[in-house]
């Protein structure tokens, strides 16, 4: 459970509720907690609470109800998601509705996801991906694969493609998308295609916020296909904390959604 206290009770900043997808892998929950600590450190005095849609407690409904019971009048909820697919469109609005249906009143403002909003790839997101790539592949590479979890939502896949295009432009190399599930191509296939097209040093950028089975599978496939490096999940990179706070600021003072 969160510690339901913060400056909002005294008329200061709204508390921030981070909502992650959730995973059976305990590393994922710890990554979310680490990001919550990074966001809190970047903005002292603001209450920052972590929550999960599945597998890990507490859920966002529970956190929001606790904040309302503690006297908070409003909160900002940030979906820790890289695409605006089913979880952003359905699960998160349902959790907010359940929290505000009864009990003390609470105005909840839901931000955009961390992936492209309105077609725009946030510079902080690209900077976080660059950081993680630099940690594992400080040398040059001549092609990139952006490896994502996967979704059946065509618009969400389009947003992943925009990130791949932007990342490739940053490095001046071709960048292709791959998925761990739900959509082709798999990461090993994408790496193999780039190598067949002449890429001698193909690196893979992990488009994940937390470690887990999907990232593990991506790394294994990439290395088996000949990738020179696979970057780790974004987790609590300073750029991700910056992006979270940017999303908070974009929603603060606006109407609840």
N, C-alpha and C positions, 0 to 999 in steps of 0.2 A: 504493500500500500504506500501511497505517497505521504509525505508529511504535509497535511493540508493547511499550511500557513504561508503567508507571503505578503508582500507590500500591497497587493490589491485590496486586502481587507482594510487597510488604512488609507485607501484612496490612491495607491501608487500603480505600478505596472501590473498588467494582467499576468496570472500564472500561465505557463506554457506547458501543454500536454503533448508529448511526442507519442505517436502511434506507429508501431512497427508491425510488420506482417506476422511475425512469430514463427518459431521453428522448434522441432524436437531436439535440435542440436543446442546444447547449453552455451556454446560459443556465440551464438547469435544473440541471445538475451544479454550476455555480458557486453557485446559490442554496442547494443542499444544503450545500456547503462553508461558505458564509457562516453558515448556521444552526449547523453544527457549531462554528464559531468562537464564535458567540454563546453557545451552551450551555457551552462550555469557559470562556468569560470569566465566565459567571454562577456557575460552580462551580469555582473554581481548585483544581488538584491532582487532578482527575479526568480520566483519559484519555478523549477523545471521538473516535471514528472514524466517518467517513462511508462508506457503501457503497450499491450500487444493484442492483436485481433484473435490470435489462436495460440495454443500450446503453452503460453506463459501467462502468469497472473502478475498484476491486475490487468483487466481489460479497460478500455477507455471509458465505458459507462460507469464502472466502479470508481475510477479516478475522478471523473467529473462530478459524480454525486458526493464524493468525499470533499471536494473543493467547495461545492455549494453548501454543504452542511457546516463547513468551517467558516462560512460567512463571505466567501468570494462571490461577487456579483457577475463576473464575466471571466472568460478564459479564451486563450487562443490555442487551437488544436492544429498540430503540424503532422500531416501524413508522411511518415518516413518511407515513401514509395518513389520509385523512379519512373513509373508510368501511371497515367490516370485511367487505369482499367477498372475491373469489377470492384476491387476493394475500395477504391476512392469513390466510385459512383454509387455503390450499394451498401457495403458493410459499414463504412464510416458514418454516413448519414443516419443509418439505422441505430448505431451506437449512440450518437448524439441525441436522436429522438427519444431513445429509451431513457437517457440520463435526464432529459428536461421534461419528461412527461409528468413527473410527480416530484414532490419534495420542494426544497427552496428554489426560487427562480435563479436561473443561470443563463446568461447570454454566451453562446459559444460561437466563435468565429473560426471557420475552417480555412486553412491556407491552401494554396496550390501544392501539388506534390513537388518533390525536389528535381524531377526530370523537367524537360522543356514545358514551360507554361506559355500558352498562346503562341506556340511555335518557336519560342526563343530559348536557346540553350544558355543557361546561366554561366557567366565566366568562372564563377567559383566552382561549379561542377567540373568544368574542363580542367581547372587548376588542380582539383583533387585527383582527377584521373592522371594528369601529368605527374603529380607527386608520386603516386603509387607505381607508375611505370618507371620513373627514375630510380626508385628504390631497388627494383629488380633488374633493370636493364639500362644502366647508365650510358652505355655505348649507343651507337646508331643501329637502327633497324630500317628495312626498306619496305615493310608492309605491316599492317596492323589488323587485328580482329578485335572487335568490341563484343565481348561475350556476356549476354544477358540471361536472365532466368527463363524468360519466354512467356508468351501470352497468345491467346487466340484472338484478341482484340486488334483489328487491323489498324485503328488509329494509334493505339499504344505502340504497335510495332513501328509505325511511321515515326513516332517520337524517338524511338531508339535509333532509327536510321538517321535522324537529324543530328543526334549526338555523334554517331559514327562519322558523318560527313564533316562535322565541326572538328572532331579530334584528328581526322586525317589531314584537314587543312592546317591545323596547328603544327603538325610535324612534316607536312609536305609529302605524305606517302598515301597510297591507297589504303582505305580502312573499310573492312567488310563486317557485317553483323553476323553473329551466330547466337543460337539459343540452346539452353540446357534442356528445355522441354517445350511442348505445345506447338512449336513451329520449327521448320527447317531454316537454314542448315545447322547441323551440330557443329560444335567448335572444331573437332578434328577435320571435318569436311571442309570448313572454311579455310583452315590453315593449309590443308593439302591443295586446295584450288589456287591459293595465292602462291604457293611454292611451285606449282605446275606452270603458273604464269610468269615465273622468273624470279620470285621473291627468294632471296637467299637467307635473309634474317627476318623471320616473321615473329612479331611479338603479339601477345594477347593481353588486352586490357580488360580486367574483370569489372563488369558493370553491376556490382553488387554492393549493398550497404553493409552486409554482415557475412561472416563465414558460415558455411553449412554444406550440406550434401551437394547442392547444385554447383557451388564454386569448386568443391573438391573434384566433381566429375569433369568440369570444364578444364581444370588444371591437368588432370590425368590424360584426357583426350588430346589436349594441345601439345603436351610433351611427347606423347606417342606419335603425333603427326609431324613432329620436328620443329615445334615452336622454340625459339631461343629463350623466351621468358614468359611468365604469366604473372600479372600484377595481382596483389591482394585486394580484398574488399576495401571500400572507402572508410568504413567504420567511423572513427572519431577524428579523421583528418581535420586540421584547422579550417580548411576551406569548406568542409561540410557544415561545421558549426556556424561559419559565416553565412552560408546559404540558408540554414534553418532560421537564423535571426533576420535575414533579409525577407524571408517569407512571412515571418511574424510581423515585421514592420509594415509590409505591404497590406496586411489585413487589420492591423491595429486601428481602431477608430472607425472602421467601416461596419456595415450591417452584417449581422450573423447570416450564415448560410447553412 
